[in-house]
Structures are given as C-alpha cells and as structure tokens.
Amino acid sequence: MHRTRNDLPAQAKGKSIGLLNARLADALALKLATKQAHWNVKGPGFIGLHELFDQLAAGLDAPADEMAERIVALGGTALGTATVVARDASLAPYPLEIYSGREHVEALAMAFAALANSVRKNIDDTMAVGDAATADLFTGLSAALDKSLWFLEAHLQADH
C-alpha cells in the first residue's frame, strides 16, 4: 500500500481496498456485458432496448471511477485492466449466443441483481471495519443498481 495521511487503520484500508477492487472488476464486467446486449439485441422493441442498454452501460462509468478513486485514496492500486476483470470478476459469464430482447433483459437482470447483492453485503463489511466513507459509496451504488434493475425487470413483469 502507498503511504497516506488517511487515519483509517491499515487493516480497514486493506479490507476496503480488496472489496472495492472486487466490485470494480464486477462493474467493469457488467458494463461490457451490457454493451454486448446493446450491440446484439434483436426483435420487437429493438430501439428501446438498444437505447436502454446503452444508458445502463454508461451509468456504470461514474461508479467504477468512484470505486477506483477510493481505492487509490486509501493507498491501494485500482485494478481495472481487461486481464484483471477477466480473472477476478465474480459475475457469471454473459451468454454470447442470445439475441432476443427478452433473453438479454433476463441475462442483464440476473447480472445487475448479482452485483447489487454483492454491493449490499459490502456495505455491512466496510461498516464492520469502520470505513463509513466506503460504506457510503457502496450505499449509493446499491441504490443506482436497484434502479437499473427496476428498469430491466419492468420489461419482464408485464408478463405476470
């Protein structure tokens, strides 16, 4: 770790850096999965889903940047290369052979929910080590992911 005047205990910094890097890998993987859907969606409602998927992908940029900057502020190194993302992302691989809007919405809903659930757990994890600022970052990300999930699930709930 790099020296910093941040007075959080080293153990708390280390825990938060690890969690932030894990979620950074997931957020970057989710952005790429969402772009995969954006580029390849077909069928009824194409333009609406194409635009929604692009909006959701873009919505992951600021949170990824905030996580990376928090890592560095704590004295760590933000790990965001393609190699690291491929190695460390915990999300299930995005299916490459789907095309229908409904299939993409289902796959993205699963992925957004998985990341949101991990982030919610990390709120408690970082509070437990006394890092309220990182917990707050995760809280904001949780709300944003829940909103994105709502946008996706609204397309699926009409059938029920």
N, C-alpha and C positions, 0 to 999 in steps of 0.2 A: 504494500500500500504506500501511497505517496503521503508525505507529511502534510498535515493541515491543522489549522488552529480550531477546527470544529472540535468541541469538547465531548462529543459522544464517546463512550468507551470503545476501545478497539474491537472488542467482541461484538458490540452492537453494530458498528460500522461493517464489520465483516459479514455478519448475518444479512444486513440490509443490502449490501453490495451483491451478495450471492442471489438473493431473491429478485432484486432489480434486474440483474443480468439474465436470470431465467425468464422473467416476464418480458424483457426486451427481445429475447430470442423468439418467444411466442408471438409477440406483437408484430415483429417483422415477418415471421412465417405467415401469420394471419393476413397481413397486408398483401403478401404475394399470392396467397390462396384467393383472396377477394379479387385481385386483378385477374387471376386465372378465370374466375367466373365471369368477370366483366368482359373479357375478350372472347369468351366462348359460348355465352348463353345464346340459346335459340328458342324460337317458338312464340306463342301468344304472349303479349306483354313485353316483348323483347326490349323496346326502347326504355320503358320504365325501369326494368330490372338492370339493364345495361348502365343507366344513369345512377340508380341506387347503389349498385356495386362499386361504381367509381367513387361516389360520395363516401361510402363506408371505408373504402381503402384510404382515401385522403384523410379521413377522420382519425386514422391510426398514426399519422405522421407526428402530430404535436405530442401525444402521449409517449411515443417512442423517444422523441427528443428529450422530453422532460425526465424520463427514466434514465437515459444516458447521461444527462447533465447532473442528475442527483448522484449517480454512481461516482462521477468524477469529483463532485463537491465533497463526497465522503472520503476521497482519497483513493478510489479504485480506478480501474480501467474499464471503460464501456466496451463490451464485446459484441459488435454488430456486423461482422463480416458474413458473407454468404456461407463460408465454411463453418463458422460457429453456429449460425442459425440452423444449418442442416444437421449439425451434430447435436445441438442442445435443445432445440425446440421440443416441447412435450406434447404438442398437439398432434393428433393423428394426421398422417399424410393426406393431403387433399386429393380426391379422386380425379384422375386426368381424363377419364373416358365418359364423363357426363356432359350433357348439352342442354337438356330441357330446363326451363326456368325453375320449375318445381324442384328438380334434383339439385340444382345449385342453391336454391333457397334452403332446402333441407340441410345440405352439407355445410353451408355457411352458418346456419343457425346452431348446428352442433359445435362448430369451431368457436363461434363467438361466446356461446354458453360455457364451453370448457375454459376459455381464457378468463371470462368473468368469474367463474367459480374459483379458479386458482387465485385471482387477484383478491377476492373476498377473504380467502384464507390468509393471504399475505398481510392484510390489514391487521389481523389479530397477531400474526407472527412478529411484525415490526413494532406493534404496541407493546408486546411482551418483553422486547429488549430495550424499550424506552425511546424508540425513534418515531416520535409523533409526526415529524415532517414527512417521512417516507410513508407512514400510515395514511396521512392526509393525501399524498399523491396517489396512493392506491385507492383511496376512497373516491376521489374524483374520477379515476379511470374506471372504477366499478360502475359508477353512475352512467358514464358515457357508453360503456359496453352494454349495459342493460338497455339503454335507449336504442342502440344499434340492433340488439337482439329483438326488441319490440318491433322495429321496422321490418325485420325479416319474418318474425312469427306472424305478423298481421297478414302476410300472404298465405300462410298455412292455416290459420284459424278460421277462415271463411268457409272451409270445407266441413267444419264440425258443427 
